[in-house]
Each structure stands twice: as structure tokens, then as C-alpha cells.
């Protein structure tokens, strides 16, 4: 159905810890409908406990640390409006 599309997933703590529990169930469903899933999460590598990560997931590294708020908003503008 959407196999040629990509998904940009913004999460605060997935796949770590016990928050955003619904995403573990949802991502199993979403991986079948999207070619790539880009995960933007500032705490991706901070925990030894990881939940399910699909093979088509691509993690966007250093999202939270290198860029100012202005740069982050500008990037979102380019994604959605250009």
C-alpha cells in the first residue's frame, strides 16, 4: 500500500525505558507499510534495554546536541514545505 513511502518518527525516548509503550506495538504495524522509518530520538543510545527495532528503521544521530532550535525548525520547514 505505502511501500514506496517513508515515515519520520519523532520520539522522546523510544526505544529505551518504559515510556512511549504504544510505539512498540505500532512500529511493528508501521514497518510493513513504509519503505524506511527515520527515528529522531535524543536518547536512542542511552539505555541497555531496547525494545523492538525494525530492520527498516534508520536512526538520525546527534539530533539533539549539535543543532540550535532555530536550525531544527528550519530543517522541519524544509521537510514539509519544499
PyMOL Python script that loads the backbone (N, CA, C, O; Angstrom):
from pymol import cmd

cmd.read_pdbstr("""\
ATOM      1  N   UNK A   1       0.827  -1.198   0.000  1.00  0.00           N
ATOM      2  CA  UNK A   1       0.000   0.000   0.000  1.00  0.00           C
ATOM      3  C   UNK A   1       0.867   1.256   0.000  1.00  0.00           C
ATOM      4  O   UNK A   1       0.802   2.044  -0.943  1.00  0.00           O
ATOM      5  N   UNK A   2       1.680   1.458   1.044  1.00  0.00           N
ATOM      6  CA  UNK A   2       2.540   2.636   1.146  1.00  0.00           C
ATOM      7  C   UNK A   2       4.003   2.244   1.055  1.00  0.00           C
ATOM      8  O   UNK A   2       4.865   2.979   1.538  1.00  0.00           O
ATOM      9  N   UNK A   3       4.305   1.114   0.454  1.00  0.00           N
ATOM     10  CA  UNK A   3       5.650   0.558   0.493  1.00  0.00           C
ATOM     11  C   UNK A   3       6.711   1.459  -0.140  1.00  0.00           C
ATOM     12  O   UNK A   3       7.901   1.237   0.082  1.00  0.00           O
ATOM     13  N   UNK A   4       6.322   2.455  -0.910  1.00  0.00           N
ATOM     14  CA  UNK A   4       7.297   3.367  -1.501  1.00  0.00           C
ATOM     15  C   UNK A   4       7.460   4.646  -0.679  1.00  0.00           C
ATOM     16  O   UNK A   4       8.182   5.553  -1.092  1.00  0.00           O
ATOM     17  N   UNK A   5       6.810   4.731   0.461  1.00  0.00           N
ATOM     18  CA  UNK A   5       6.846   5.943   1.284  1.00  0.00           C
ATOM     19  C   UNK A   5       7.780   5.775   2.473  1.00  0.00           C
ATOM     20  O   UNK A   5       8.157   4.666   2.850  1.00  0.00           O
ATOM     21  N   UNK A   6       8.141   6.926   3.052  1.00  0.00           N
ATOM     22  CA  UNK A   6       8.953   6.914   4.260  1.00  0.00           C
ATOM     23  C   UNK A   6       8.174   7.552   5.398  1.00  0.00           C
ATOM     24  O   UNK A   6       7.243   8.326   5.176  1.00  0.00           O
ATOM     25  N   UNK A   7       8.565   7.217   6.611  1.00  0.00           N
ATOM     26  CA  UNK A   7       7.943   7.769   7.806  1.00  0.00           C
ATOM     27  C   UNK A   7       9.029   8.422   8.636  1.00  0.00           C
ATOM     28  O   UNK A   7      10.087   7.831   8.854  1.00  0.00           O
ATOM     29  N   UNK A   8       8.778   9.635   9.100  1.00  0.00           N
ATOM     30  CA  UNK A   8       9.685  10.313  10.021  1.00  0.00           C
ATOM     31  C   UNK A   8       9.011  10.279  11.377  1.00  0.00           C
ATOM     32  O   UNK A   8       7.968  10.901  11.581  1.00  0.00           O
ATOM     33  N   UNK A   9       9.611   9.550  12.301  1.00  0.00           N
ATOM     34  CA  UNK A   9       9.021   9.339  13.616  1.00  0.00           C
ATOM     35  C   UNK A   9       9.796  10.147  14.648  1.00  0.00           C
ATOM     36  O   UNK A   9      10.990   9.923  14.846  1.00  0.00           O
ATOM     37  N   UNK A  10       9.128  11.073  15.297  1.00  0.00           N
ATOM     38  CA  UNK A  10       9.729  11.890  16.350  1.00  0.00           C
ATOM     39  C   UNK A  10       9.328  11.290  17.689  1.00  0.00           C
ATOM     40  O   UNK A  10       8.139  11.162  17.984  1.00  0.00           O
ATOM     41  N   UNK A  11      10.302  10.927  18.492  1.00  0.00           N
ATOM     42  CA  UNK A  11      10.019  10.302  19.782  1.00  0.00           C
ATOM     43  C   UNK A  11      10.948  10.877  20.832  1.00  0.00           C
ATOM     44  O   UNK A  11      12.071  11.282  20.529  1.00  0.00           O
ATOM     45  N   UNK A  12      10.477  10.911  22.063  1.00  0.00           N
ATOM     46  CA  UNK A  12      11.331  11.464  23.108  1.00  0.00           C
ATOM     47  C   UNK A  12      12.214  10.410  23.756  1.00  0.00           C
ATOM     48  O   UNK A  12      13.289  10.736  24.258  1.00  0.00           O
ATOM     49  N   UNK A  13      11.778   9.137  23.756  1.00  0.00           N
ATOM     50  CA  UNK A  13      12.561   8.137  24.468  1.00  0.00           C
ATOM     51  C   UNK A  13      12.550   6.754  23.819  1.00  0.00           C
ATOM     52  O   UNK A  13      13.180   5.838  24.348  1.00  0.00           O
ATOM     53  N   UNK A  14      11.878   6.573  22.729  1.00  0.00           N
ATOM     54  CA  UNK A  14      11.842   5.255  22.097  1.00  0.00           C
ATOM     55  C   UNK A  14      13.187   4.965  21.438  1.00  0.00           C
ATOM     56  O   UNK A  14      13.728   5.870  20.803  1.00  0.00           O
ATOM     57  N   UNK A  15      13.734   3.827  21.539  1.00  0.00           N
ATOM     58  CA  UNK A  15      13.247   2.555  22.065  1.00  0.00           C
ATOM     59  C   UNK A  15      13.708   2.232  23.485  1.00  0.00           C
ATOM     60  O   UNK A  15      13.757   1.059  23.856  1.00  0.00           O
ATOM     61  N   UNK A  16      14.041   3.223  24.273  1.00  0.00           N
ATOM     62  CA  UNK A  16      14.552   2.983  25.627  1.00  0.00           C
ATOM     63  C   UNK A  16      13.452   3.009  26.675  1.00  0.00           C
ATOM     64  O   UNK A  16      12.356   3.519  26.442  1.00  0.00           O
ATOM     65  N   UNK A  17      13.766   2.454  27.818  1.00  0.00           N
ATOM     66  CA  UNK A  17      12.940   2.591  29.010  1.00  0.00           C
ATOM     67  C   UNK A  17      11.523   2.081  28.879  1.00  0.00           C
ATOM     68  O   UNK A  17      11.219   1.209  28.065  1.00  0.00           O
ATOM     69  N   UNK A  18      10.660   2.654  29.712  1.00  0.00           N
ATOM     70  CA  UNK A  18       9.269   2.198  29.750  1.00  0.00           C
ATOM     71  C   UNK A  18       8.277   3.293  29.369  1.00  0.00           C
ATOM     72  O   UNK A  18       7.092   3.190  29.684  1.00  0.00           O
ATOM     73  N   UNK A  19       8.746   4.327  28.701  1.00  0.00           N
ATOM     74  CA  UNK A  19       7.827   5.345  28.198  1.00  0.00           C
ATOM     75  C   UNK A  19       7.518   5.060  26.733  1.00  0.00           C
ATOM     76  O   UNK A  19       8.209   4.269  26.091  1.00  0.00           O
ATOM     77  N   UNK A  20       6.501   5.693  26.218  1.00  0.00           N
ATOM     78  CA  UNK A  20       6.071   5.520  24.816  1.00  0.00           C
ATOM     79  C   UNK A  20       5.863   4.036  24.477  1.00  0.00           C
ATOM     80  O   UNK A  20       6.290   3.553  23.428  1.00  0.00           O
ATOM     81  N   UNK A  21       5.202   3.342  25.386  1.00  0.00           N
ATOM     82  CA  UNK A  21       4.983   1.898  25.262  1.00  0.00           C
ATOM     83  C   UNK A  21       4.179   1.563  24.001  1.00  0.00           C
ATOM     84  O   UNK A  21       4.419   0.532  23.372  1.00  0.00           O
ATOM     85  N   UNK A  22       3.243   2.412  23.634  1.00  0.00           N
ATOM     86  CA  UNK A  22       2.401   2.158  22.459  1.00  0.00           C
ATOM     87  C   UNK A  22       3.221   2.036  21.176  1.00  0.00           C
ATOM     88  O   UNK A  22       2.813   1.342  20.245  1.00  0.00           O
ATOM     89  N   UNK A  23       4.367   2.700  21.124  1.00  0.00           N
ATOM     90  CA  UNK A  23       5.177   2.662  19.901  1.00  0.00           C
ATOM     91  C   UNK A  23       5.717   1.273  19.593  1.00  0.00           C
ATOM     92  O   UNK A  23       5.905   0.928  18.426  1.00  0.00           O
ATOM     93  N   UNK A  24       5.967   0.479  20.616  1.00  0.00           N
ATOM     94  CA  UNK A  24       6.477  -0.871  20.373  1.00  0.00           C
ATOM     95  C   UNK A  24       5.474  -1.694  19.577  1.00  0.00           C
ATOM     96  O   UNK A  24       5.860  -2.460  18.694  1.00  0.00           O
ATOM     97  N   UNK A  25       4.209  -1.542  19.879  1.00  0.00           N
ATOM     98  CA  UNK A  25       3.155  -2.231  19.135  1.00  0.00           C
ATOM     99  C   UNK A  25       2.944  -1.595  17.768  1.00  0.00           C
ATOM    100  O   UNK A  25       2.828  -2.296  16.763  1.00  0.00           O
ATOM    101  N   UNK A  26       2.896  -0.290  17.735  1.00  0.00           N
ATOM    102  CA  UNK A  26       2.621   0.434  16.496  1.00  0.00           C
ATOM    103  C   UNK A  26       3.728   0.277  15.455  1.00  0.00           C
ATOM    104  O   UNK A  26       3.446   0.176  14.261  1.00  0.00           O
ATOM    105  N   UNK A  27       4.957   0.257  15.890  1.00  0.00           N
ATOM    106  CA  UNK A  27       6.063   0.207  14.934  1.00  0.00           C
ATOM    107  C   UNK A  27       6.100  -1.127  14.192  1.00  0.00           C
ATOM    108  O   UNK A  27       6.544  -1.189  13.045  1.00  0.00           O
ATOM    109  N   UNK A  28       5.636  -2.192  14.841  1.00  0.00           N
ATOM    110  CA  UNK A  28       5.541  -3.495  14.161  1.00  0.00           C
ATOM    111  C   UNK A  28       4.540  -3.423  13.008  1.00  0.00           C
ATOM    112  O   UNK A  28       4.742  -4.050  11.968  1.00  0.00           O
ATOM    113  N   UNK A  29       3.487  -2.678  13.188  1.00  0.00           N
ATOM    114  CA  UNK A  29       2.488  -2.467  12.149  1.00  0.00           C
ATOM    115  C   UNK A  29       3.016  -1.521  11.070  1.00  0.00           C
ATOM    116  O   UNK A  29       2.854  -1.779   9.878  1.00  0.00           O
ATOM    117  N   UNK A  30       3.639  -0.440  11.490  1.00  0.00           N
ATOM    118  CA  UNK A  30       4.121   0.580  10.553  1.00  0.00           C
ATOM    119  C   UNK A  30       5.235   0.085   9.642  1.00  0.00           C
ATOM    120  O   UNK A  30       5.333   0.520   8.494  1.00  0.00           O
ATOM    121  N   UNK A  31       6.072  -0.814  10.136  1.00  0.00           N
ATOM    122  CA  UNK A  31       7.199  -1.276   9.327  1.00  0.00           C
ATOM    123  C   UNK A  31       6.749  -1.998   8.063  1.00  0.00           C
ATOM    124  O   UNK A  31       7.501  -2.055   7.091  1.00  0.00           O
ATOM    125  N   UNK A  32       5.553  -2.543   8.055  1.00  0.00           N
ATOM    126  CA  UNK A  32       5.056  -3.235   6.867  1.00  0.00           C
ATOM    127  C   UNK A  32       4.503  -2.270   5.825  1.00  0.00           C
ATOM    128  O   UNK A  32       4.325  -2.643   4.666  1.00  0.00           O
ATOM    129  N   UNK A  33       4.230  -1.034   6.231  1.00  0.00           N
ATOM    130  CA  UNK A  33       3.617  -0.066   5.329  1.00  0.00           C
ATOM    131  C   UNK A  33       4.568   1.008   4.819  1.00  0.00           C
ATOM    132  O   UNK A  33       4.196   1.806   3.958  1.00  0.00           O
ATOM    133  N   UNK A  34       5.788   1.037   5.340  1.00  0.00           N
ATOM    134  CA  UNK A  34       6.730   2.064   4.928  1.00  0.00           C
ATOM    135  C   UNK A  34       8.051   1.444   4.520  1.00  0.00           C
ATOM    136  O   UNK A  34       8.520   0.484   5.131  1.00  0.00           O
ATOM    137  N   UNK A  35       8.639   2.002   3.490  1.00  0.00           N
ATOM    138  CA  UNK A  35       9.933   1.525   2.993  1.00  0.00           C
ATOM    139  C   UNK A  35      11.035   1.793   4.018  1.00  0.00           C
ATOM    140  O   UNK A  35      11.855   0.919   4.300  1.00  0.00           O
ATOM    141  N   UNK A  36      11.049   2.998   4.569  1.00  0.00           N
ATOM    142  CA  UNK A  36      12.025   3.396   5.587  1.00  0.00           C
ATOM    143  C   UNK A  36      11.299   4.130   6.704  1.00  0.00           C
ATOM    144  O   UNK A  36      10.338   4.861   6.463  1.00  0.00           O
ATOM    145  N   UNK A  37      11.765   3.929   7.912  1.00  0.00           N
ATOM    146  CA  UNK A  37      11.282   4.677   9.073  1.00  0.00           C
ATOM    147  C   UNK A  37      12.491   5.396   9.659  1.00  0.00           C
ATOM    148  O   UNK A  37      13.447   4.760  10.103  1.00  0.00           O
ATOM    149  N   UNK A  38      12.441   6.705   9.657  1.00  0.00           N
ATOM    150  CA  UNK A  38      13.505   7.507  10.242  1.00  0.00           C
ATOM    151  C   UNK A  38      13.096   7.873  11.656  1.00  0.00           C
ATOM    152  O   UNK A  38      12.055   8.495  11.866  1.00  0.00           O
ATOM    153  N   UNK A  39      13.912   7.490  12.625  1.00  0.00           N
ATOM    154  CA  UNK A  39      13.619   7.767  14.025  1.00  0.00           C
ATOM    155  C   UNK A  39      14.484   8.910  14.504  1.00  0.00           C
ATOM    156  O   UNK A  39      15.711   8.853  14.420  1.00  0.00           O
ATOM    157  N   UNK A  40      13.841   9.950  15.007  1.00  0.00           N
ATOM    158  CA  UNK A  40      14.527  11.087  15.600  1.00  0.00           C
ATOM    159  C   UNK A  40      14.226  11.027  17.093  1.00  0.00           C
ATOM    160  O   UNK A  40      13.114  11.326  17.526  1.00  0.00           O
ATOM    161  N   UNK A  41      15.222  10.639  17.865  1.00  0.00           N
ATOM    162  CA  UNK A  41      15.045  10.480  19.305  1.00  0.00           C
ATOM    163  C   UNK A  41      16.350  10.833  19.999  1.00  0.00           C
ATOM    164  O   UNK A  41      17.385  10.241  19.692  1.00  0.00           O
ATOM    165  N   UNK A  42      16.328  11.771  20.912  1.00  0.00           N
ATOM    166  CA  UNK A  42      17.584  12.207  21.531  1.00  0.00           C
ATOM    167  C   UNK A  42      18.229  11.172  22.444  1.00  0.00           C
ATOM    168  O   UNK A  42      19.409  11.297  22.770  1.00  0.00           O
ATOM    169  N   UNK A  43      17.481  10.153  22.866  1.00  0.00           N
ATOM    170  CA  UNK A  43      18.013   9.199  23.835  1.00  0.00           C
ATOM    171  C   UNK A  43      18.104   7.786  23.285  1.00  0.00           C
ATOM    172  O   UNK A  43      17.927   6.820  24.027  1.00  0.00           O
ATOM    173  N   UNK A  44      18.374   7.654  22.008  1.00  0.00           N
ATOM    174  CA  UNK A  44      18.398   6.342  21.361  1.00  0.00           C
ATOM    175  C   UNK A  44      19.443   5.399  21.946  1.00  0.00           C
ATOM    176  O   UNK A  44      19.178   4.205  22.080  1.00  0.00           O
ATOM    177  N   UNK A  45      20.598   5.891  22.290  1.00  0.00           N
ATOM    178  CA  UNK A  45      21.701   5.031  22.726  1.00  0.00           C
ATOM    179  C   UNK A  45      22.011   5.142  24.209  1.00  0.00           C
ATOM    180  O   UNK A  45      23.115   4.783  24.620  1.00  0.00           O
ATOM    181  N   UNK A  46      21.095   5.617  25.020  1.00  0.00           N
ATOM    182  CA  UNK A  46      21.415   5.853  26.420  1.00  0.00           C
ATOM    183  C   UNK A  46      21.053   4.715  27.356  1.00  0.00           C
ATOM    184  O   UNK A  46      21.381   4.786  28.540  1.00  0.00           O
ATOM    185  N   UNK A  47      20.405   3.691  26.889  1.00  0.00           N
ATOM    186  CA  UNK A  47      19.973   2.612  27.763  1.00  0.00           C
ATOM    187  C   UNK A  47      20.374   1.258  27.194  1.00  0.00           C
ATOM    188  O   UNK A  47      20.449   1.081  25.978  1.00  0.00           O
ATOM    189  N   UNK A  48      20.626   0.321  28.072  1.00  0.00           N
ATOM    190  CA  UNK A  48      20.942  -1.029  27.607  1.00  0.00           C
ATOM    191  C   UNK A  48      19.666  -1.790  27.247  1.00  0.00           C
ATOM    192  O   UNK A  48      19.714  -2.752  26.480  1.00  0.00           O
ATOM    193  N   UNK A  49      18.525  -1.362  27.797  1.00  0.00           N
ATOM    194  CA  UNK A  49      17.246  -2.000  27.486  1.00  0.00           C
ATOM    195  C   UNK A  49      16.662  -1.363  26.243  1.00  0.00           C
ATOM    196  O   UNK A  49      16.373  -0.166  26.226  1.00  0.00           O
ATOM    197  N   UNK A  50      16.492  -2.150  25.218  1.00  0.00           N
ATOM    198  CA  UNK A  50      15.917  -1.641  23.971  1.00  0.00           C
ATOM    199  C   UNK A  50      14.706  -2.478  23.604  1.00  0.00           C
ATOM    200  O   UNK A  50      14.709  -3.700  23.758  1.00  0.00           O
ATOM    201  N   UNK A  51      13.691  -1.822  23.126  1.00  0.00           N
ATOM    202  CA  UNK A  51      12.513  -2.516  22.627  1.00  0.00           C
ATOM    203  C   UNK A  51      12.694  -2.843  21.156  1.00  0.00           C
ATOM    204  O   UNK A  51      13.764  -2.629  20.586  1.00  0.00           O
ATOM    205  N   UNK A  52      11.655  -3.356  20.557  1.00  0.00           N
ATOM    206  CA  UNK A  52      11.712  -3.816  19.170  1.00  0.00           C
ATOM    207  C   UNK A  52      12.156  -2.700  18.228  1.00  0.00           C
ATOM    208  O   UNK A  52      11.629  -1.589  18.281  1.00  0.00           O
ATOM    209  N   UNK A  53      13.133  -3.001  17.362  1.00  0.00           N
ATOM    210  CA  UNK A  53      13.621  -2.066  16.352  1.00  0.00           C
ATOM    211  C   UNK A  53      13.533  -2.765  14.999  1.00  0.00           C
ATOM    212  O   UNK A  53      14.230  -3.755  14.779  1.00  0.00           O
ATOM    213  N   UNK A  54      12.695  -2.275  14.089  1.00  0.00           N
ATOM    214  CA  UNK A  54      12.547  -2.933  12.784  1.00  0.00           C
ATOM    215  C   UNK A  54      13.803  -2.778  11.923  1.00  0.00           C
ATOM    216  O   UNK A  54      14.607  -1.868  12.124  1.00  0.00           O
ATOM    217  N   UNK A  55      13.945  -3.674  10.981  1.00  0.00           N
ATOM    218  CA  UNK A  55      15.131  -3.655  10.119  1.00  0.00           C
ATOM    219  C   UNK A  55      15.159  -2.449   9.185  1.00  0.00           C
ATOM    220  O   UNK A  55      16.231  -2.058   8.724  1.00  0.00           O
ATOM    221  N   UNK A  56      14.009  -1.854   8.897  1.00  0.00           N
ATOM    222  CA  UNK A  56      13.968  -0.697   8.001  1.00  0.00           C
ATOM    223  C   UNK A  56      14.008   0.635   8.758  1.00  0.00           C
ATOM    224  O   UNK A  56      13.698   1.682   8.189  1.00  0.00           O
ATOM    225  N   UNK A  57      14.386   0.596  10.034  1.00  0.00           N
ATOM    226  CA  UNK A  57      14.493   1.814  10.830  1.00  0.00           C
ATOM    227  C   UNK A  57      15.889   2.403  10.687  1.00  0.00           C
ATOM    228  O   UNK A  57      16.890   1.693  10.778  1.00  0.00           O
ATOM    229  N   UNK A  58      15.939   3.712  10.463  1.00  0.00           N
ATOM    230  CA  UNK A  58      17.203   4.449  10.369  1.00  0.00           C
ATOM    231  C   UNK A  58      17.177   5.507  11.462  1.00  0.00           C
ATOM    232  O   UNK A  58      16.273   6.341  11.512  1.00  0.00           O
ATOM    233  N   UNK A  59      18.167   5.465  12.328  1.00  0.00           N
ATOM    234  CA  UNK A  59      18.234   6.424  13.423  1.00  0.00           C
ATOM    235  C   UNK A  59      18.976   7.678  12.977  1.00  0.00           C
ATOM    236  O   UNK A  59      20.051   7.595  12.384  1.00  0.00           O
ATOM    237  N   UNK A  60      18.397   8.831  13.266  1.00  0.00           N
ATOM    238  CA  UNK A  60      19.032  10.116  12.969  1.00  0.00           C
ATOM    239  C   UNK A  60      19.892  10.482  14.186  1.00  0.00           C
ATOM    240  O   UNK A  60      19.359  10.848  15.234  1.00  0.00           O
ATOM    241  N   UNK A  61      21.202  10.384  14.050  1.00  0.00           N
ATOM    242  CA  UNK A  61      22.106  10.609  15.182  1.00  0.00           C
ATOM    243  C   UNK A  61      22.361  12.076  15.453  1.00  0.00           C
ATOM    244  O   UNK A  61      22.258  12.927  14.569  1.00  0.00           O
ATOM    245  N   UNK A  62      22.696  12.344  16.700  1.00  0.00           N
ATOM    246  CA  UNK A  62      23.101  13.675  17.158  1.00  0.00           C
ATOM    247  C   UNK A  62      22.081  14.754  16.840  1.00  0.00           C
ATOM    248  O   UNK A  62      22.440  15.913  16.635  1.00  0.00           O
ATOM    249  N   UNK A  63      20.849  14.387  16.800  1.00  0.00           N
ATOM    250  CA  UNK A  63      19.786  15.350  16.522  1.00  0.00           C
ATOM    251  C   UNK A  63      19.704  16.428  17.595  1.00  0.00           C
ATOM    252  O   UNK A  63      19.548  17.612  17.297  1.00  0.00           O
ATOM    253  N   UNK A  64      19.810  16.002  18.833  1.00  0.00           N
ATOM    254  CA  UNK A  64      19.540  16.950  19.919  1.00  0.00           C
ATOM    255  C   UNK A  64      20.744  17.797  20.323  1.00  0.00           C
ATOM    256  O   UNK A  64      20.577  18.834  20.965  1.00  0.00           O
ATOM    257  N   UNK A  65      21.902  17.390  19.971  1.00  0.00           N
ATOM    258  CA  UNK A  65      23.073  18.036  20.550  1.00  0.00           C
ATOM    259  C   UNK A  65      23.741  19.076  19.659  1.00  0.00           C
ATOM    260  O   UNK A  65      24.196  20.107  20.155  1.00  0.00           O
ATOM    261  N   UNK A  66      23.807  18.833  18.384  1.00  0.00           N
ATOM    262  CA  UNK A  66      24.602  19.681  17.508  1.00  0.00           C
ATOM    263  C   UNK A  66      23.890  20.941  17.022  1.00  0.00           C
ATOM    264  O   UNK A  66      24.547  21.922  16.672  1.00  0.00           O
ATOM    265  N   UNK A  67      22.586  20.931  16.997  1.00  0.00           N
ATOM    266  CA  UNK A  67      21.864  21.993  16.306  1.00  0.00           C
ATOM    267  C   UNK A  67      21.042  22.840  17.263  1.00  0.00           C
ATOM    268  O   UNK A  67      20.523  22.355  18.268  1.00  0.00           O
ATOM    269  N   UNK A  68      20.939  24.112  16.926  1.00  0.00           N
ATOM    270  CA  UNK A  68      20.129  25.018  17.731  1.00  0.00           C
ATOM    271  C   UNK A  68      18.648  24.796  17.414  1.00  0.00           C
ATOM    272  O   UNK A  68      18.306  24.128  16.439  1.00  0.00           O
ATOM    273  N   UNK A  69      17.800  25.349  18.228  1.00  0.00           N
ATOM    274  CA  UNK A  69      16.357  25.271  17.994  1.00  0.00           C
ATOM    275  C   UNK A  69      16.010  25.859  16.633  1.00  0.00           C
ATOM    276  O   UNK A  69      15.173  25.319  15.909  1.00  0.00           O
ATOM    277  N   UNK A  70      16.651  26.957  16.294  1.00  0.00           N
ATOM    278  CA  UNK A  70      16.408  27.604  15.002  1.00  0.00           C
ATOM    279  C   UNK A  70      16.746  26.657  13.851  1.00  0.00           C
ATOM    280  O   UNK A  70      15.984  26.556  12.889  1.00  0.00           O
ATOM    281  N   UNK A  71      17.879  25.965  13.942  1.00  0.00           N
ATOM    282  CA  UNK A  71      18.273  25.024  12.891  1.00  0.00           C
ATOM    283  C   UNK A  71      17.295  23.852  12.790  1.00  0.00           C
ATOM    284  O   UNK A  71      16.969  23.407  11.690  1.00  0.00           O
ATOM    285  N   UNK A  72      16.835  23.360  13.922  1.00  0.00           N
ATOM    286  CA  UNK A  72      15.884  22.248  13.930  1.00  0.00           C
ATOM    287  C   UNK A  72      14.565  22.650  13.269  1.00  0.00           C
ATOM    288  O   UNK A  72      14.007  21.894  12.473  1.00  0.00           O
ATOM    289  N   UNK A  73      14.075  23.835  13.599  1.00  0.00           N
ATOM    290  CA  UNK A  73      12.829  24.310  12.996  1.00  0.00           C
ATOM    291  C   UNK A  73      12.987  24.550  11.501  1.00  0.00           C
ATOM    292  O   UNK A  73      12.081  24.262  10.718  1.00  0.00           O
ATOM    293  N   UNK A  74      14.127  25.072  11.116  1.00  0.00           N
ATOM    294  CA  UNK A  74      14.398  25.287   9.700  1.00  0.00           C
ATOM    295  C   UNK A  74      14.411  23.951   8.944  1.00  0.00           C
ATOM    296  O   UNK A  74      13.899  23.859   7.828  1.00  0.00           O
ATOM    297  N   UNK A  75      14.989  22.932   9.551  1.00  0.00           N
ATOM    298  CA  UNK A  75      15.016  21.606   8.932  1.00  0.00           C
ATOM    299  C   UNK A  75      13.611  21.055   8.747  1.00  0.00           C
ATOM    300  O   UNK A  75      13.294  20.496   7.698  1.00  0.00           O
ATOM    301  N   UNK A  76      12.773  21.210   9.758  1.00  0.00           N
ATOM    302  CA  UNK A  76      11.383  20.753   9.633  1.00  0.00           C
ATOM    303  C   UNK A  76      10.658  21.506   8.527  1.00  0.00           C
ATOM    304  O   UNK A  76       9.862  20.920   7.793  1.00  0.00           O
ATOM    305  N   UNK A  77      10.927  22.792   8.406  1.00  0.00           N
ATOM    306  CA  UNK A  77      10.311  23.574   7.332  1.00  0.00           C
ATOM    307  C   UNK A  77      10.681  22.994   5.969  1.00  0.00           C
ATOM    308  O   UNK A  77       9.819  22.832   5.106  1.00  0.00           O
ATOM    309  N   UNK A  78      11.962  22.684   5.775  1.00  0.00           N
ATOM    310  CA  UNK A  78      12.413  22.126   4.503  1.00  0.00           C
ATOM    311  C   UNK A  78      11.804  20.766   4.221  1.00  0.00           C
ATOM    312  O   UNK A  78      11.515  20.441   3.069  1.00  0.00           O
ATOM    313  N   UNK A  79      11.606  19.972   5.259  1.00  0.00           N
ATOM    314  CA  UNK A  79      10.996  18.644   5.057  1.00  0.00           C
ATOM    315  C   UNK A  79       9.572  18.767   4.556  1.00  0.00           C
ATOM    316  O   UNK A  79       9.169  18.047   3.642  1.00  0.00           O
ATOM    317  N   UNK A  80       8.796  19.683   5.150  1.00  0.00           N
ATOM    318  CA  UNK A  80       7.364  19.736   4.855  1.00  0.00           C
ATOM    319  C   UNK A  80       6.951  20.748   3.790  1.00  0.00           C
ATOM    320  O   UNK A  80       5.867  20.617   3.222  1.00  0.00           O
ATOM    321  N   UNK A  81       7.768  21.739   3.503  1.00  0.00           N
ATOM    322  CA  UNK A  81       7.302  22.789   2.613  1.00  0.00           C
ATOM    323  C   UNK A  81       8.142  22.978   1.353  1.00  0.00           C
ATOM    324  O   UNK A  81       7.821  23.839   0.535  1.00  0.00           O
ATOM    325  N   UNK A  82       9.187  22.213   1.178  1.00  0.00           N
ATOM    326  CA  UNK A  82       9.988  22.378  -0.027  1.00  0.00           C
ATOM    327  C   UNK A  82      10.038  21.074  -0.777  1.00  0.00           C
ATOM    328  O   UNK A  82      10.667  20.992  -1.832  1.00  0.00           O
TER     329      UNK A  82
END
""", "prot")
cmd.dss("prot")
cmd.show_as("cartoon", "prot")
cmd.util.cbc("prot")
cmd.orient("prot")
